[in-house]
């Protein structure tokens, strides 16, 4: 087993050797590359599995950058690009900026940030993000949880016009904000919207996913594992035999392979502090996907549990 301690001690060459020892050799399967989905506003293509980096970035102060670097290298080596970030402490963000600027990562990631403070403090917050990441242009700037969106949305539109953000969007991660988000998406047309969706949180299927598809808005999915609660709830439950026969090897794949077939989804942001788990999450993008009958069976099984 590859531990975070082992990876932090090894060079990039050694890290790839460790991947090869796992049987992935820098790729998650025999497929040539991770499947891609189109960003509707431009046609640019993105890999369908990414990283929600809040947890590993928040751990930098206590654990150093070895873990986040190993996770990002695992993501890239297995075909991923998207790294969703949220400003934490200035020191941790600056450390992340140094990591994403390293050889083998520089220029290979699609990096996002968020504004989560109201008013002028929000503008200062997002400006600091770009300084921390050592760039004058961010791939995607987002309003976190619709915080002061009437103030921040015009700012982000201005950033896009001036080339400071390639794309702009909004995020939510709670059902209570769904009505407000739906109203925003009907009056505005962001490049991206981000919201929670998993086999255990399926309410987005009712209106948000169809609306994003209708409006031509790229979708980033957060909470595919309910921030870890999904695994706690299933800790003592074996995978059903019919799932393993269909090539689903873990409860993580069970949720991801339920989410990924939806045509509205651009990328699923998996959150982990373990590079092995990042590799496993990336593997879910490869191989066959469940059809609608199988997805209904999967959802019914989770409901029974």
Secondary structure, DSSP 8 states (H G I E B T S, - for coil): ---HHHHHTS-HHHHHHHHHHTT-TTSSSSSSS--EEE-TTT--EEESEEEE-HHHHHTHHHH-SHHHHHHHHHHHHTT--EEE-----HHHHHHHHHHHTSTTTTTT-EEEEEE-S-HHHHHHHHHHHHHHTT-S-EEEEEEGGGTTHHHHHHHHHHHHHTTSEEEEEEE--SGGGHHHHHHHHHH---SEEEEE--SS--GGGTTHHHHHHHHT-EEEEE-TTGGGHHHHHTTT----HHHHHTT--SHHHHHHHHHHT-TT--EEEE--S-HHHHHHHHHTTSS----HHHHHHHHHHHHH-
